[in-house]
Amino acid sequence: MINNIGFTTSEIADRIWTNGDLVYNKTTSSLDIFNGITWVPITTGPVISGGLSTGIISGGALTINSNNTLFDVAAGSGYIVNTTVFPVTTTLINFPASIGNSVTNLLTAFSTDIAINAAGSVVQQSSFSGIEQRSVITLGGLDHSNQTNIINTFVLNNPVFSVGANLRELARIGNRSIISNYKYNQKSSWGTIICSGSGNRRTSK
C-alpha cells in the first residue's frame, strides 16, 4: 500500500523543479505535473501514456470490522487510466472510508477481491479480470476460507506508476518478437504497439 508519499503545496513551493516533473500533492490529493511555469493536475496536463496505469495513490487499507463477518475500507485516492484511447485519459478518484461492508459470497466462496469503481464506491467479486482491472482500483482481498467469517485481509493493489501493470497490458496485446528496426503497427482489442524505423522484421504469435 502506498501511504505518506508526495508533498504538501507549501513543500512543493520550497523546492526547485524542472519542466515535466511529476509529484503527488498531498494538500489537493492530486497527481500534478510542472509545465515549466506552474503546477497543473495530470488530468489537464500532458500524460506519459507508458508510465501511468490504473492504481492506488494512497489509503484504501482493508481491515476486518469488529464484527468479523464485515470489512472496512479506509479513505484514499487513485487514478483510473484509459490507455485504449489517444490521448490517454486519467480520472482522479477520491473515495471516502466505508465501514461495515458485508461480503456478498462469504458463505459460498473462499476469498473475495475488493476494489473501488469510477464512482468511488466499493465493489467486490471473486476476482477481477485483466480488462476489469483497467476500470477499477484494486485494493486487496478477504480470506474467508472457512466460509463463516473473515479470517484475514491481504494487499492486492497496483500503484498508479506500476511497471507490472504496464507489462501486463503489453502482454495482453500478444507475443511479438521484433528484430531490427521496422515500422511496425500491431493492433488488437487490447491496444496498439507502434515501433518506428526501417529494416527487416520477424514476428511470432
C-alpha positions as CSV (number, residue, x, y, z in Angstrom):
1,M,0.0,0.0,0.0
2,I,1.3,3.5,-0.9
3,N,1.0,5.9,2.1
4,N,2.5,9.2,3.1
5,I,4.1,9.9,-0.3
6,G,4.4,13.2,-2.1
7,F,4.5,16.8,-0.8
8,T,2.1,19.4,0.5
9,T,1.6,22.6,-1.6
10,S,3.9,24.6,0.7
11,E,6.6,21.9,0.5
12,I,6.4,21.9,-3.3
13,A,6.8,25.7,-3.4
14,D,10.0,25.4,-1.3
15,R,11.7,23.2,-3.9
16,I,13.2,23.8,-7.4
17,W,11.5,21.8,-10.2
18,T,12.0,21.4,-13.9
19,N,9.6,21.1,-16.8
20,G,7.9,17.7,-16.8
21,D,8.4,16.8,-13.2
22,L,5.6,14.8,-11.6
23,V,4.6,15.0,-7.9
24,Y,1.7,13.8,-5.8
25,N,0.3,16.8,-4.0
26,K,-0.9,15.7,-0.6
27,T,-2.8,19.0,0.0
28,T,-5.0,18.6,-3.1
29,S,-4.8,14.8,-3.3
30,S,-3.8,15.1,-7.0
31,L,-1.0,14.0,-9.2
32,D,0.5,17.2,-10.6
33,I,2.9,17.9,-13.5
34,F,5.1,21.0,-13.7
35,N,4.8,22.7,-17.1
36,G,7.8,24.9,-16.6
37,I,5.8,27.8,-15.1
38,T,3.2,26.3,-12.7
39,W,1.8,23.0,-11.5
40,V,-1.3,21.6,-13.1
41,P,-3.2,18.4,-12.3
42,I,-2.2,15.5,-14.5
43,T,-5.8,15.3,-15.9
44,T,-5.3,18.7,-17.6
45,G,-1.6,18.4,-18.4
46,P,0.3,16.1,-20.7
47,V,0.4,12.4,-19.9
48,I,3.1,9.9,-20.4
49,S,1.0,7.1,-21.5
50,G,3.6,4.5,-20.9
51,G,4.1,5.5,-17.3
52,L,0.6,5.7,-15.8
53,S,-1.7,2.9,-15.1
54,T,-4.9,2.4,-13.1
55,G,-4.0,2.2,-9.5
56,I,-3.8,3.5,-6.0
57,I,-2.1,6.6,-4.8
58,S,-2.8,6.5,-1.1
59,G,-5.0,4.9,1.5
60,G,-7.5,2.2,0.8
61,A,-6.4,-0.2,3.5
62,L,-8.7,-3.1,4.2
63,T,-9.4,-4.2,7.8
64,I,-11.7,-6.6,9.5
65,N,-14.6,-4.9,11.3
66,S,-15.3,-5.6,15.0
67,N,-18.0,-7.9,13.5
68,N,-15.7,-10.4,11.8
69,T,-18.2,-11.0,9.0
70,L,-17.9,-7.4,7.9
71,F,-14.9,-5.4,6.5
72,D,-13.9,-1.7,6.5
73,V,-12.1,0.3,3.8
74,A,-10.0,3.3,4.6
75,A,-10.4,6.6,2.7
76,G,-8.0,7.0,-0.2
77,S,-7.3,8.1,-3.7
78,G,-6.2,6.7,-7.0
79,Y,-6.4,7.1,-10.8
80,I,-8.4,5.2,-13.4
81,V,-6.4,5.4,-16.6
82,N,-7.8,4.6,-20.0
83,T,-4.9,3.5,-22.2
84,T,-7.1,2.3,-25.1
85,V,-7.7,5.8,-26.4
86,F,-5.4,8.6,-27.6
87,P,-4.7,10.8,-25.8
88,V,-4.8,8.7,-22.7
89,T,-7.4,9.8,-20.2
90,T,-7.0,9.9,-16.5
91,T,-9.6,10.2,-13.8
92,L,-8.7,11.1,-10.2
93,I,-10.9,9.1,-7.7
94,N,-11.1,10.3,-4.1
95,F,-13.1,7.8,-2.2
96,P,-14.4,8.0,1.4
97,A,-14.0,5.5,4.2
98,S,-16.5,2.7,4.0
99,I,-17.3,0.9,7.3
100,G,-19.2,-2.3,7.9
101,N,-19.4,-3.8,4.4
102,S,-20.9,-7.2,4.1
103,V,-19.2,-9.9,2.0
104,T,-21.5,-11.0,-0.8
105,N,-20.1,-14.5,-1.2
106,L,-19.0,-15.1,2.4
107,L,-20.8,-18.4,2.7
108,T,-20.1,-19.7,-0.8
109,A,-16.5,-18.8,-1.7
110,F,-13.1,-18.9,-0.1
111,S,-12.0,-15.4,-0.9
112,T,-13.2,-12.0,-2.3
113,D,-11.3,-9.3,-4.1
114,I,-12.1,-5.7,-3.2
115,A,-11.8,-2.6,-5.5
116,I,-13.1,1.0,-6.0
117,N,-15.0,1.9,-9.1
118,A,-15.1,5.2,-11.1
119,A,-18.0,6.4,-8.8
120,G,-15.7,5.9,-5.7
121,S,-17.8,3.0,-4.4
122,V,-16.6,-0.3,-3.0
123,V,-17.1,-3.2,-5.4
124,Q,-16.3,-6.9,-4.8
125,Q,-16.2,-10.2,-6.6
126,S,-14.3,-13.4,-6.6
127,S,-11.6,-11.9,-8.8
128,F,-11.2,-9.1,-11.3
129,S,-10.1,-9.9,-14.9
130,G,-7.3,-8.0,-16.6
131,I,-9.9,-6.0,-18.5
132,E,-11.8,-5.2,-15.4
133,Q,-8.6,-4.0,-13.6
134,R,-8.4,-1.2,-16.1
135,S,-11.6,0.4,-14.8
136,V,-11.4,-0.3,-11.1
137,I,-8.8,0.5,-8.5
138,T,-8.0,-2.8,-6.9
139,L,-7.3,-2.6,-3.1
140,G,-6.9,-6.2,-1.8
141,G,-8.7,-9.2,-0.8
142,L,-10.5,-11.0,2.0
143,D,-9.7,-14.5,3.2
144,H,-12.9,-16.3,4.3
145,S,-11.9,-19.8,3.6
146,N,-13.9,-21.2,6.5
147,Q,-17.0,-19.7,4.7
148,T,-18.1,-18.4,8.1
149,N,-16.2,-15.2,8.8
150,I,-13.3,-13.1,7.5
151,I,-10.0,-14.6,8.7
152,N,-7.5,-12.2,7.1
153,T,-7.1,-9.4,4.6
154,F,-4.4,-9.1,2.0
155,V,-2.9,-6.4,-0.2
156,L,-3.6,-6.8,-3.9
157,N,-3.2,-3.4,-5.5
158,N,-1.3,-1.6,-8.2
159,P,0.4,1.8,-7.6
160,V,-0.5,4.4,-10.2
161,F,3.1,4.1,-11.5
162,S,3.2,0.3,-11.9
163,V,5.7,-1.3,-14.2
164,G,3.9,-4.7,-13.6
165,A,0.6,-3.3,-14.7
166,N,2.1,-1.8,-17.9
167,L,3.9,-5.1,-18.7
168,R,0.6,-7.0,-18.3
169,E,-1.1,-4.6,-20.7
170,L,1.7,-5.2,-23.2
171,A,1.5,-8.9,-22.8
172,R,-2.2,-8.9,-23.5
173,I,-1.6,-7.4,-26.9
174,G,0.1,-10.7,-27.8
175,N,3.5,-12.3,-28.0
176,R,5.6,-10.4,-30.5
177,S,9.3,-10.6,-31.3
178,I,10.6,-7.7,-33.3
179,I,14.2,-7.9,-34.8
180,S,15.9,-4.8,-36.2
181,N,14.1,-1.5,-36.7
182,Y,10.9,-1.8,-38.6
183,K,7.9,0.5,-39.0
184,Y,5.5,-1.9,-37.2
185,N,1.9,-1.3,-36.1
186,Q,0.4,-4.2,-34.2
187,K,-3.3,-3.8,-33.2
188,S,-5.6,-5.9,-31.1
189,S,-8.6,-5.4,-28.9
190,W,-6.1,-4.7,-26.0
191,G,-4.3,-1.8,-27.7
192,T,-1.6,-1.0,-30.2
193,I,2.1,-1.4,-30.4
194,I,4.0,1.0,-32.7
195,C,7.7,0.8,-33.5
196,S,9.2,3.2,-35.9
197,G,12.2,2.6,-38.2
198,S,13.0,0.6,-41.3
199,G,14.5,-2.8,-41.9
200,N,13.5,-6.4,-41.6
201,R,11.1,-7.9,-39.1
202,R,10.3,-11.2,-37.5
203,T,7.2,-11.6,-35.5
204,S,5.8,-14.5,-33.6
205,K,2.4,-15.0,-32.1
